[in-house]
């Protein structure tokens, strides 16, 4: 696996799980 493929996998992970995480984080940060 070259670095480009690995980066794409990481981007996919961030897009699937990270989007939910970012939503929770931004909501959490809004209150503080």
N, CA, C and O atoms as a GROMACS GRO file, in nm:
protein
  128
    1UNK      N    1   0.085  -0.119   0.000
    1UNK     CA    2   0.000   0.000   0.000
    1UNK      C    3   0.089   0.124   0.000
    1UNK      O    4   0.171   0.142   0.090
    2UNK      N    5   0.073   0.210  -0.099
    2UNK     CA    6   0.155   0.331  -0.101
    2UNK      C    7   0.092   0.440  -0.014
    2UNK      O    8  -0.020   0.424   0.036
    3UNK      N    9   0.162   0.549   0.002
    3UNK     CA   10   0.116   0.653   0.094
    3UNK      C   11  -0.014   0.716   0.045
    3UNK      O   12  -0.097   0.758   0.126
    4UNK      N   13  -0.034   0.723  -0.087
    4UNK     CA   14  -0.156   0.782  -0.140
    4UNK      C   15  -0.277   0.699  -0.102
    4UNK      O   16  -0.379   0.753  -0.060
    5UNK      N   17  -0.266   0.565  -0.116
    5UNK     CA   18  -0.377   0.478  -0.079
    5UNK      C   19  -0.403   0.485   0.071
    5UNK      O   20  -0.518   0.487   0.116
    6UNK      N   21  -0.294   0.489   0.148
    6UNK     CA   22  -0.311   0.497   0.293
    6UNK      C   23  -0.382   0.626   0.331
    6UNK      O   24  -0.468   0.627   0.419
    7UNK      N   25  -0.344   0.736   0.264
    7UNK     CA   26  -0.408   0.863   0.295
    7UNK      C   27  -0.557   0.858   0.262
    7UNK      O   28  -0.639   0.911   0.337
    8UNK      N   29  -0.591   0.795   0.149
    8UNK     CA   30  -0.732   0.783   0.113
    8UNK      C   31  -0.809   0.704   0.216
    8UNK      O   32  -0.923   0.738   0.249
    9UNK      N   33  -0.747   0.598   0.269
    9UNK     CA   34  -0.814   0.519   0.372
    9UNK      C   35  -0.838   0.602   0.497
    9UNK      O   36  -0.944   0.595   0.559
   10UNK      N   37  -0.738   0.683   0.533
   10UNK     CA   38  -0.752   0.769   0.650
   10UNK      C   39  -0.861   0.873   0.626
   10UNK      O   40  -0.941   0.902   0.715
   11UNK      N   41  -0.864   0.928   0.505
   11UNK     CA   42  -0.966   1.028   0.472
   11UNK      C   43  -1.105   0.965   0.480
   11UNK      O   44  -1.198   1.027   0.529
   12UNK      N   45  -1.118   0.840   0.432
   12UNK     CA   46  -1.247   0.771   0.440
   12UNK      C   47  -1.287   0.752   0.586
   12UNK      O   48  -1.403   0.773   0.622
   13UNK      N   49  -1.192   0.712   0.669
   13UNK     CA   50  -1.221   0.694   0.811
   13UNK      C   51  -1.268   0.824   0.874
   13UNK      O   52  -1.365   0.827   0.949
   14UNK      N   53  -1.198   0.933   0.841
   14UNK     CA   54  -1.234   1.063   0.897
   14UNK      C   55  -1.371   1.105   0.847
   14UNK      O   56  -1.450   1.163   0.923
   15UNK      N   57  -1.401   1.076   0.720
   15UNK     CA   58  -1.530   1.116   0.665
   15UNK      C   59  -1.645   1.040   0.729
   15UNK      O   60  -1.751   1.098   0.756
   16UNK      N   61  -1.625   0.909   0.756
   16UNK     CA   62  -1.734   0.830   0.811
   16UNK      C   63  -1.751   0.854   0.961
   16UNK      O   64  -1.860   0.890   1.006
   17UNK      N   65  -1.643   0.836   1.037
   17UNK     CA   66  -1.652   0.849   1.182
   17UNK      C   67  -1.624   0.992   1.226
   17UNK      O   68  -1.686   1.043   1.319
   18UNK      N   69  -1.530   1.057   1.156
   18UNK     CA   70  -1.490   1.191   1.194
   18UNK      C   71  -1.602   1.293   1.184
   18UNK      O   72  -1.609   1.385   1.266
   19UNK      N   73  -1.689   1.279   1.084
   19UNK     CA   74  -1.797   1.376   1.068
   19UNK      C   75  -1.887   1.375   1.190
   19UNK      O   76  -1.930   1.481   1.238
   20UNK      N   77  -1.916   1.256   1.242
   20UNK     CA   78  -1.997   1.247   1.364
   20UNK      C   79  -1.922   1.306   1.481
   20UNK      O   80  -1.978   1.378   1.564
   21UNK      N   81  -1.791   1.275   1.487
   21UNK     CA   82  -1.708   1.327   1.595
   21UNK      C   83  -1.702   1.479   1.592
   21UNK      O   84  -1.713   1.544   1.696
   22UNK      N   85  -1.685   1.534   1.473
   22UNK     CA   86  -1.677   1.680   1.459
   22UNK      C   87  -1.808   1.744   1.500
   22UNK      O   88  -1.809   1.849   1.564
   23UNK      N   89  -1.921   1.682   1.462
   23UNK     CA   90  -2.051   1.736   1.500
   23UNK      C   91  -2.064   1.741   1.652
   23UNK      O   92  -2.104   1.843   1.708
   24UNK      N   93  -2.029   1.629   1.718
   24UNK     CA   94  -2.036   1.625   1.864
   24UNK      C   95  -1.942   1.728   1.926
   24UNK      O   96  -1.978   1.798   2.021
   25UNK      N   97  -1.820   1.736   1.871
   25UNK     CA   98  -1.721   1.829   1.926
   25UNK      C   99  -1.768   1.974   1.911
   25UNK      O  100  -1.757   2.052   2.005
   26UNK      N  101  -1.820   2.010   1.794
   26UNK     CA  102  -1.863   2.147   1.772
   26UNK      C  103  -1.981   2.181   1.862
   26UNK      O  104  -1.989   2.291   1.916
   27UNK      N  105  -2.073   2.084   1.878
   27UNK     CA  106  -2.186   2.106   1.969
   27UNK      C  107  -2.135   2.127   2.111
   27UNK      O  108  -2.180   2.216   2.183
   28UNK      N  109  -2.039   2.041   2.150
   28UNK     CA  110  -1.983   2.050   2.285
   28UNK      C  111  -1.912   2.183   2.305
   28UNK      O  112  -1.924   2.245   2.411
   29UNK      N  113  -1.839   2.228   2.202
   29UNK     CA  114  -1.763   2.352   2.214
   29UNK      C  115  -1.856   2.473   2.215
   29UNK      O  116  -1.823   2.576   2.274
   30UNK      N  117  -1.973   2.462   2.151
   30UNK     CA  118  -2.066   2.574   2.150
   30UNK      C  119  -2.109   2.612   2.292
   30UNK      O  120  -2.131   2.729   2.322
   31UNK      N  121  -2.121   2.509   2.378
   31UNK     CA  122  -2.171   2.535   2.513
   31UNK      C  123  -2.064   2.588   2.607
   31UNK      O  124  -2.096   2.639   2.714
   32UNK      N  125  -1.935   2.578   2.566
   32UNK     CA  126  -1.827   2.621   2.656
   32UNK      C  127  -1.740   2.729   2.592
   32UNK      O  128  -1.645   2.775   2.655
   0.00000   0.00000   0.00000
